[in-house]
Amino acid sequence: MSTNIRLMRLGKKKAPYYRVVVAHSRNARDGAYIENLGTYRPIEAKDQIMIDVNRYDEWVKLGAIVSQTVKQLVAKARAAV
């Protein structure tokens, strides 16, 4: 079973926010997911990024494939702490 760590789009038209989720690679972008790792709100005054970095690291150790966007968000989240 191949798992991905990627963004799931929520919100309304022209006002998106995203969940960082662990999902099976064959599931749709906004479909079922295994675990919610955090949120990303790009519309806020400052890009609001809240990610559970410890759980993220555990999933990466287990072999989850991380999307490029999520890698950048995690880097920003680690730098902010």
N, C-alpha and C positions, 0 to 999 in steps of 0.2 A: 504494500500500500504506500503510495507516494503522497506525501503531504506538502503543502505549500503554506508559507506565511505571506499573506497578501492583504490588500485593502478591500473592504466591503463598503460600497457606497450606500449612504442613507441620506435622509433629508428631503428637501423639496427642490423643485426646479430653480436653478441658479443660486441655491443656498445649500450646498452639499456639506455633509460631514461624513467621516469615515470611521469604521472600526478596523482595527488590526486583528485579523483572525487567522487561526490555523484551520485549514480546510483540506479535504481530499482533493487531489489535483483534477479530478474529473467533474467536480461539482461546479455549478455556475458561479459567476462572480458574486451574486447576491443570494446564493442558495444556502444550503445547510453548511454548518461549520462545526468543528470539533471544540474549539476553545476561543474565547474572546480575550485578547491580550491587552487591549487598550483602545484609545480613540485618538483621532486627529481631526481638528477643526480648522481648516485653512481660512475661513472667512473672518475669524476673530481678529481683533486689533493686532495681537501677536499670534503667530501660528501656534495654537494650543495643542501640545503633544503630550499625551499621558499613556505611557507604555510600561507594562510590568517587565522590566529588563531581565529579571531572574528567570521568569517563565520562558521568555524569549530564548535565553541562553540554553535552557534545558531542551527546548524543541530543536534548536540548532544542533545540539549534541546528539539528539536522536536521529538526525539526518533530514530534517525539514528543509525544503528549498525556499530560500527567501527572495522575494521580488526586489528589484533594484530600488524602488521607491521606499519600501520598508527599511532597507539597509540605511538609506539616507536619513529617514526619520529616527531610527534608533541611534544613529551617530549624533544627531541633534539633541535627542533626549539625554544621552550620556554626557554630552558637553554642558548641558544646562544644569546638571546636578553637581 
